[in-house]
């Protein structure tokens, strides 16, 4: 993932290869290069004795001292293909990572594949709850197997479902994952959006209550998300209240630009087009002439007057 974002990164090819695309015969040939000669049948016989690819790997390298990460990747991929009835935590997390990657690239194999991966991950969480561990501890431990930030993905994915009016599945995921998520306010916001889609007044009541609860934390990113929601379902009183509180939290030029842009869109939604156009012009002027933000910025005074 990092190499895709930084194409010039110097890294050994085996570390960034897509092992899912390597032919099975070649994988066995690569094992042989490590003096491990297997056929499909003999590999399955070994795998039958262990519960995870990690256990099998540890057995095969128990008397070796050299770095063998490349060997682990080969064993993992063969296990994923040939012993897929044994769904270890690492296999489940690898599949979820793969489906998240496809989704982020806009190349998801199917919505069912992602849904299955999310279901398997949730099942893994639930099974460990049944063993008496706390949900926080379970989520932290299992998330170590993921390359992606599960919470961030869930926020974005559920938000996308809401945007596409798939409220039923969005609500199902919220119900399943909410108990495990460290930052619950983001999921409370998503819940308010779902409620608001059917009952605007109730949705805004939940949103106002949530904002009051979180106000003391001073989270500008959360405030901006609240305001972004109000573009589609505007509430003038709540908008002004959140926007004024948000101005006090601004520390960077990007944060100010985002607030101005959102406020312009909300004013349009409220049919206050003159104010919306004035803020749009302000936004464009600042984008064309970037500057360092200060608390004494005159545009903050302009924005404050427009909001009150």
C-alpha positions in Angstrom: 0.0 0.0 0.0 2.8 2.4 0.9 4.7 1.5 -2.3 1.7 2.3 -4.4 1.4 5.7 -2.9 5.2 6.3 -3.3 6.2 4.7 -6.6 9.9 5.7 -6.2 10.2 3.9 -2.9 13.2 1.6 -2.8 12.0 -1.8 -1.8 12.7 -5.4 -2.6 10.1 -6.8 -5.1 9.0 -9.7 -2.9 7.9 -7.2 -0.2 5.3 -5.5 -2.5 4.4 -8.4 -4.8 0.7 -9.3 -5.1 0.9 -13.0 -4.0 -2.7 -13.6 -5.0 -1.6 -13.2 -8.7 1.3 -15.7 -8.5 0.6 -19.2 -9.9 0.4 -22.0 -7.4 3.2 -23.9 -9.1 5.5 -20.9 -8.8 4.7 -20.6 -5.1 5.8 -24.2 -4.6 9.0 -23.5 -6.5 9.7 -20.6 -4.3 9.2 -22.8 -1.3 11.7 -25.2 -2.8 14.3 -22.3 -2.9 14.0 -22.4 0.9 14.7 -26.2 0.9 11.0 -26.9 1.6 9.7 -29.3 -1.0 5.9 -29.6 -1.0 3.1 -30.8 -3.2 -0.5 -29.7 -2.8 -1.2 -32.9 -0.9 1.8 -32.8 1.4 1.1 -29.1 2.2 -2.5 -29.9 3.1 -1.3 -32.8 5.3 1.0 -30.4 7.2 -1.7 -27.7 7.4 -4.1 -30.2 8.9 -1.9 -30.4 12.0 -2.1 -26.7 12.7 -4.7 -24.0 13.3 -3.1 -21.1 11.4 -0.4 -20.3 8.8 1.6 -18.7 11.6 1.7 -22.0 13.5 2.8 -23.9 10.4 5.4 -21.3 9.6 6.8 -21.5 13.2 7.1 -25.3 12.9 8.9 -25.1 9.6 11.5 -22.6 10.6 12.0 -23.6 14.2 15.6 -24.5 13.6 16.5 -21.5 11.4 18.0 -18.2 12.4 17.9 -16.2 9.2 15.1 -13.6 8.4 12.3 -15.5 6.7 9.6 -13.0 6.1 9.5 -13.9 2.4 9.0 -17.6 3.3 6.1 -16.6 5.6 4.3 -14.8 2.8 4.5 -17.8 0.5 3.2 -20.1 3.2 0.4 -17.7 4.1 -0.7 -17.5 0.4 -0.7 -21.3 0.0 -2.7 -21.6 3.2 -5.2 -19.0 2.1 -5.8 -20.9 -1.1 -5.6 -24.5 0.0 -6.6 -24.6 3.6 -9.3 -21.9 3.4 -11.7 -23.8 5.6 -9.4 -22.9 8.5 -10.2 -19.2 8.9 -7.5 -17.9 11.3 -7.5 -14.2 12.4 -4.7 -13.4 10.0 -6.6 -14.9 7.1 -9.8 -13.1 8.0 -8.0 -9.8 8.3 -6.1 -10.3 5.1 -9.3 -10.8 3.2 -10.8 -7.7 4.8 -7.7 -5.7 3.9 -7.9 -6.9 0.3 -11.6 -6.0 0.0 -11.0 -2.5 1.6 -8.1 -2.0 -0.9 -10.3 -2.9 -3.8 -13.1 -0.6 -2.5 -10.7 2.3 -2.0 -9.4 1.8 -5.6 -13.0 1.7 -6.9 -12.3 -1.9 -8.1 -14.3 -4.0 -5.6 -14.8 -7.5 -6.9 -18.4 -7.4 -5.6 -20.3 -5.8 -2.8 -21.0 -9.3 -1.5 -17.3 -10.1 -1.1 -16.8 -7.0 1.0 -20.0 -7.8 3.0 -18.7 -11.3 3.6 -15.3 -10.0 4.8 -16.9 -7.6 7.2 -19.2 -10.3 8.5 -16.3 -12.7 9.1 -14.3 -9.9 10.9 -17.3 -9.2 13.1 -17.8 -12.9 13.8 -14.1 -13.1 14.9 -14.7 -10.2 17.3 -17.9 -11.8 18.7 -16.2 -15.2 19.2 -13.6 -13.6 21.4 -16.2 -11.8 23.5 -17.7 -15.2 24.3 -14.3 -16.1 25.8 -14.6 -13.3 28.3 -12.4 -10.6 26.9 -13.4 -7.0 26.9 -14.5 -5.5 23.6 -11.9 -2.8 23.7 -9.1 -5.4 24.3 -10.5 -7.7 21.5 -10.7 -4.9 19.0 -7.2 -3.6 19.8 -5.7 -7.1 19.5 -7.4 -8.2 16.3 -6.9 -4.9 14.6 -3.1 -5.4 14.9 -3.6 -7.9 12.0 -5.0 -5.3 9.7 -3.0 -2.9 7.5 -6.0 -0.6 7.3 -7.6 1.5 10.1 -10.8 -0.4 10.5 -12.6 2.4 12.3 -11.7 5.0 9.6 -12.9 2.6 6.9 -16.2 1.8 8.7 -16.9 5.6 9.0 -16.3 6.2 5.3 -18.1 3.0 4.2 -21.2 3.5 6.2 -21.3 7.2 5.1 -21.1 6.0 1.5 -24.0 3.6 2.2 -26.1 6.4 3.6 -25.3 8.6 0.6 -26.6 5.8 -1.6 -29.7 5.4 0.7 -28.8 1.9 1.7 -30.0 2.6 5.2 -30.8 -0.9 6.2 -27.3 -2.3 5.7 -25.8 0.9 7.2 -27.9 0.4 10.3 -26.9 -3.2 10.5 -23.2 -2.4 10.4 -23.6 0.3 13.0 -25.3 -2.1 15.3 -22.6 -4.8 14.8 -19.5 -2.6 15.1 -20.6 0.2 17.4 -19.7 -1.7 20.6 -16.1 -2.2 19.4 -15.3 1.2 18.0 -13.0 3.5 20.1 -14.4 6.8 18.8 -18.1 6.3 19.1 -19.1 9.9 18.4 -18.5 9.4 14.7 -20.9 6.4 14.7 -23.4 8.4 16.7 -23.2 11.0 13.9 -23.9 8.4 11.3 -26.8 7.1 13.3 -28.2 10.7 13.4 -27.9 10.9 9.6 -29.9 7.6 9.2 -32.6 8.8 11.5 -32.6 12.2 9.8 -33.2 10.6 6.4 -36.7 9.5 7.6 -37.4 12.1 10.3 -35.5 15.4 9.8 -36.6 16.9 13.1 -35.6 13.8 15.2 -32.3 13.6 13.3 -31.5 17.2 14.1 -32.4 16.7 17.8 -30.0 13.8 18.0 -27.3 15.8 16.2 -27.8 18.8 18.5 -27.6 16.5 21.6 -24.5 14.8 20.2 -22.8 18.1 19.5 -23.5 19.4 23.0 -22.0 16.2 24.4 -18.8 16.5 22.3 -18.4 20.3 22.4 -16.1 20.3 25.3 -13.7 18.0 23.5 -13.0 20.7 20.9 -12.7 18.3 17.9 -12.8 20.5 14.8 -12.8 17.6 12.4 -15.9 16.3 14.1 -17.6 19.7 14.0 -16.8 20.1 10.3 -18.4 16.7 9.7 -21.5 17.8 11.5 -21.7 20.9 9.4 -21.1 18.9 6.2 -24.2 16.8 7.1 -26.2 20.0 7.5 -25.6 20.9 3.8 -28.2 18.2 2.7 -30.5 18.6 5.7 -30.0 22.2 6.8 -31.0 23.6 10.2 -30.3 27.3 10.5 -30.1 27.5 14.3 -27.9 24.4 14.6 -25.7 25.5 11.7 -25.0 28.9 13.3 -24.4 27.3 16.7 -21.9 24.7 15.4 -20.2 27.1 13.0 -19.6 29.8 15.6 -18.1 27.2 18.0 -16.0 25.8 15.2 -14.4 29.1 14.3 -12.8 29.2 17.8 -11.1 25.9 17.1 -9.5 26.8 13.7 -5.7 26.5 13.7 -4.8 26.2 10.0 -5.6 27.7 6.6 -7.1 24.4 5.4 -9.5 24.3 8.3 -10.6 27.9 7.6 -11.1 27.2 3.9 -13.2 24.1 4.7 -15.4 26.0 7.1 -16.0 28.8 4.6 -16.7 26.3 1.8 -19.2 24.3 3.9 -20.9 27.5 5.2 -21.3 28.7 1.6 -23.0 25.5 0.7 -25.3 25.6 3.7 -26.3 29.2 3.0 -27.3 28.0 -0.5 -29.4 25.2 1.1 -31.1 27.8 3.3 -31.9 29.9 0.2 -29.6 32.7 1.6 -27.9 33.0 -1.8 -26.3 36.4 -1.3 -24.4 35.3 1.7 -23.5 32.0 0.0 -22.0 33.9 -3.0 -20.1 36.3 -0.8 -18.5 33.3 1.0 -17.8 31.5 -2.2 -15.9 34.6 -3.5 -14.0 34.7 -0.2 -13.1 31.0 -0.6 -11.8 31.5 -4.2 -9.8 34.6 -3.2 -8.1 32.7 -0.4 -7.4 29.7 -2.6 -5.7 31.8 -5.2 -3.6 33.7 -2.7 -2.6 31.2 0.0 -1.6 32.8 3.3 -0.6 31.7 6.8 -3.6 31.6 9.1 -3.6 33.7 12.3 -6.3 34.2 14.9 -6.4 37.9 13.9 -7.4 37.1 10.3 -9.9 39.6 9.1 -11.9 37.0 7.2 -12.8 35.4 10.5 -14.5 38.7 11.5 -16.4 38.7 8.2 -17.5 35.1 8.7 -18.5 35.7 12.3 -20.8 38.6 11.3 -22.5 36.6 8.6 -23.2 33.7 11.0 -24.7 35.8 13.8 
